[in-house]
Each structure stands twice: as C-alpha cells, then as structure tokens.
Amino acid sequence: MENASGKSVEQTESGLEGFGQFDSEQAALIPGLPDHIALFCLARVPRKYHPFLNCVSKRWRELVCSDEWHLYRRNNCLAETWIYALCIDKSDQLCCYVLDSNQLQRGWKRIQDLPSRCLKRKGVGFEVLGKKLYLCGGCGWIEEATDEVYCYDASMNTWNTASPLSIARCYFTYEALDGKIYAIGGLGSKSSNPQSCDTYDPLTDSWSSSIDPNIPPDIEDSVVLDGKIYVRCGFSAVSSHVYAVVYDPSNGTWQHVDADMACGWRGPAVVINGVLYVLDQTSGIRLMKWQEDIREWVAVTRLSPLLMRPPCRLVAIGKKVFVMGKGLGTVVFDVENAANMDGVLVSSSVPRLISDDDEISWDYIFPFPTMEDHGLHSSSSKPLSDARSFGHMDICRILEALGGIDPVGLDSQAPYYEIDHTEVNMADRILIGEGAYGEVYLVRWRGTEVAAKTIRSSIASNQTVKENFLKELALWQKLRHPNIVQFLGVLKHPDRLIFITEYLRNGSLYDILKRKGRLDTLTAVAYALDIARGMNYLHQHKPRAIIHRDLTPRNVLQDEAGRLKVTDFGLSKIAQEKDAHGYRMTGGTGSFRYMAPEVFRRESYGKSVDVFSFALIVHEMFQGGPSNKGEDPEKLADKRAYEDSRPSVSSHVYPEPIKFLFFDGMFAMED
C-alpha cells in the first residue's frame, strides 16, 4: 500500500530530477514524447487504468514494476492509497481483500490467492511496507509456529517467498517503522515464549533478532506513535491492571507507559496527526482520543451497533478513520469534524451521521464479499481473541497463564444498546409529550438532539416486565427502515427505564390532523403508504414478526422531509400483563379508539390487529379526524368488539380503491 503525502504542484514538477535513467536509447515510453514528459503524464494515471493504456512501449510494464516508479509517485504526491484486509473465507481459509480509498463505491476486491501452504494458518503477521505486503509466521492445527514469510507485490499481483523470520513465531504483534518491519513477542515453536524482536530490513532483505527479557509475553495490540512502538499488554501480575510498554528502536530500550494512558487503551488504535485514537468496544463502540495535555481519554464519537459488530479494526488515512467490523462492512468518517461536532454515527435506511452539521464527512463502504460471519484481521492483533475464535484452546491456556485478556469476550458482556448515563444531560430536559407509557423529553446526547422516552415507574418497577423489556431492546437495535423511528439505545436507571430514539421535530400525524383536518387524496395516500411500508417491515421481520398492537396517529411521527415513521412498536408488550403491575391503557391515551376487537376481548391475536388500526387511521385522514369524537373510547371499543360496530364511510370522500382497503382492514381476520 502506497502512502499518500501532501505536496504542492511545484514540488511535483521539481521531482522529475533524478529520473534521467529513463531517457535512454531504448524505445520511448510514449512514442514522440521525451521520457521525462511521458513520465510526468503517466504518473498521474490511476492504477486501475494501467492495463488499458494504449500508445505505450514495452518499457511501460518494466517501469510500473520498478521501485523508482513507486518512489517517484510517493515523493510527488501522486501515490494511491489502498487498504488491505486479511480475512477468513467460508471454507475457513485465509484470503486477502483490497480497497481503493479513493474509489469507495467500488467496494472490496479479492486479490490473488495466498500460497497454499499458509491458507489454514492462524496467528499470522500481516504488514505493508512500501508497495509490498508481507505475511509472516503463524501456526496451524497440526503445524507448530513457522518462520515462513510471503510477500505480495501489488504491481505484479503475485505472491513470492521472502526471507524467513529469525525465530519461528505466531500470535505476535507487528509494526512498520522507518522503512522496517518489527515482529515482536508472541509464541514460538512448541508454544515457547521467545521474548524477542525480529527486524526486517528490505535493503538487505534479511531479518535480525534481539532477545530482551523486558519484552512482554502477553501482547494484545500495538501502534506507532512519535517514532516509537507502543504495545498494549494483558494484566500486570503486580497491579492487576492492563498495562502498556513502549519500544524505542533508536536505542533498543523498553519502558512502561503512563498508567492513565494504558488503562484507557481498550481496543485497536490508530494515530492521526500525532494523536492516539482508540476504538473502545467495552460498552458499545466509541472512538476515544488520548489528550496529552490533560492526560485523559476523551470521547470523540460513537458508532451505532447497527453499523458495526465487534471485533472491529481501524485504519487511518489522512484525517479519516476506516472502521472495519466483523462481516458487516466498513465505515469511514472524518475524525476532526466528528470531534468538533460530537457526532454520533448511526444508521437508518441509509447510514448517516447525525449531528448539528450536515457537512460532517462520512462514507459507507460495501460489505466484504462472501464475508457474512467470518473473521477479519488487520494490523491490530488480539492473540487471545484470535486463538479462542479459532479453537486453539492449548494456546488460549498459555496466553491466559501469561496474563492475556480477550477484549472481545469482555465486550460481549455489555449490551451494545446501553448508553452511559453521563452522556445524556437529563437535567436540561424539555418535556415534549406524554405517551401511553410515560413522558417524552427532548435531550442532548453527545451534542445531538434526541428523544428520551421514560417508562412509567408503575411499569418499570416490575422486575419481570423490566427484564422482558430489556430483551426486546436486543431486537430493536437491529431494526432499520426509513418508515420506522430509529432506536439508538437505553439508559439503565435503578427505578426507571429511559430509551433514546431519533428526534423528529415535526410532530405526529395526530398533530397534523388536528392542524389541517381532512387531508387531500394525494397526501392521504402518500401518508398511508409510509405507514404501510413501516408496518410491513415489522410484520415481515425474521425470525419472528413484530406486532405493534398500539398503532395510533400519535405513534406515527413526521420527519423533516415530510415522511412518516412508525414509533413505539413493541411497547404495548410491556403493558400486556396488566395484572402484574396494575397498569391499564386508558381512553385518554387514545389506544381504545384504535384497538382491534380481539385485543379488547383479550383473545389471541396476530398481525391483523395492526391492519385494523391502520384502516382506522386511513379513515381519519380522509375524514379529517374520528367520526365519533364525542363517544367514550372504551365504550366505542366495546361496541366494536361485541356488536361488530364500524365507522360509517362517506361515499363522496373516498376513492373507490381506498373504500375497499378500508373495509378489508375493518374486517381483517387473522390468517
């Protein structure tokens, strides 16, 4: 992977000096042009177009594969940046994908297959140096740690054998620094602990080794910062805390890192403009920044679990951070803008960055091809996590004995939907409504306006109901559709439940009907389709359908684009066992007015109860409100349940197809 650099046009032109070796008596690169002009032009052609160039001589292939070409493009700000990911395919074999960071819409592409000898290996090193990719060491089910190294040449699209490691090793950490590759720690042959560091010098094409008892045996992760290699380790036998050390290649010494910095380093790390960023996956997925002046970790942004599923890996290019998750895809955003606005990466129908500033930079990259539930490896190594996921239990026992920790295992203990209560300022909340199950407040969560819905204490205090409700949240976090309100997370409180959703400032369909009265046909049909699409998504959800049971105009909100979204789906489930907590839906909430007969009769019910409520809402949009406003809602529900009463339909108001839709819904039967 070539490294992008930022230089001006003047520097690019002056960089032509020193390439006189191309002005030879051989055929010109482009017939009729001096080589230095041809080189100036060809260097600006993106690599994806190289195979299709015409009017170039045979020297073109030789030039593209040369180190001089690579150095010329890099030194003159012409390099293209590519991201490589080492993956596990469906047959449990290693494979490698590449992403052009300037052509994100093209997605990940699989490159040349790895050599057959290393396809089944685990715990391998994977590092980029210059224009070459190195695959080092590793072990297999019946193979001990190996010293083999393979090199991938991006120009030739081929894998070749390279100089072997000085010491066979697997599950080690690796970094590229000052034009060299460092392979540190890990496990050696027969599961020994080499406590050594191998250094590869491409100029001599050889590895040198240094043994140092100060090299920690329980390495979890590493990153290059200020010309030094920082290594995160497992638990210290002395302090029982996670610790970190730093290696200075200039003098070969190891030192302990500041304890405050080490304790907050809880995941894969990258460095941007000399600042250390870490993806903390212990409670949700948060990007943290180490602020040296105050010596504290500061939250930058939070990724919705709808976008990512741990374990995640990070890559930094310029000011952008690429976050790659297990089998789900990749998100990239501008870390500086996200930090300035306290943005929160979430996902709706299309992934977007919710904040007060529409100019925050982000992109969504297509999921990995054929990578549904398989592992992803990059330069952020977690030995114990990898060993456990691949079933190397003997290696797990050794790593655990040496103090290794499994961040992925720790992460799984905390639900992804749980939000730290310190991130939500409830003290400045503004009451914006009162629903069937509690109050609704406008609050700010990490700089973003969101809706905080509280569940009444009479409901939340019941332990059974509370546990069932929390189980439902695991389902809600996976729901994404443009016609349902986006669930963001939940605040756990000792005596109440508060869940956070996106805030839609345009109000509800109830407010629209109250303000406008009867809607014109086009608007009513458009609104009906919005509600139908949202409800169809819930009803078609797998492995089980989601039944709203309390679909009313108050539970249909409008976004700024005028689109309707269904909210509070599934909430009626927590009030279903009213004998358990003495709670009862009342006519004042509006629920009786839209309640299906079988629900009122407390019979078994299915999707048809939502169809009934939907038909009543459609009726109100064409009528301008309920036709029986003065009637007690509970008595109205009783008449519908036991007397088969239905609203009257004005023939001059309804188009004929809508009239059929209304009657079909009013007399809907469960399949």
Beta strands, then each sheet from edge to edge (+ up, - down):
strand 1: 82-88
strand 2: 94-100
strand 3: 109-110
strand 4: 125-129
strand 5: 132-136
strand 6: 149-153
strand 7: 158-162
strand 8: 173-177
strand 9: 180-184
strand 10: 196-201
strand 11: 206-211
strand 12: 219-225
strand 13: 228-235
strand 14: 242-248
strand 15: 253-256
strand 16: 269-272
strand 17: 275-280
strand 18: 285-291
strand 19: 296-303
strand 20: 313-317
strand 21: 320-325
strand 22: 329-334
strand 23: 344-347
strand 24: 351-354
strand 25: 362-365
strand 26: 376-377
strand 27: 430-434
strand 28: 439-445
strand 29: 448-455
strand 30: 487-492
strand 31: 497-502
strand 32: 556-558
strand 33: 564-566
sheet 1: 3+ 2- 1+ 26-
sheet 2: 4+ 5- 6+ 7-
sheet 3: 8+ 9- 10+ 11-
sheet 4: 12+ 13- 14+ 15-
sheet 5: 16+ 17- 18+ 19- 23- 24+
sheet 6: 20+ 21- 22+ 25-
sheet 7: 27+ 28- 29+ 31- 30+
sheet 8: 32+ 33-
end
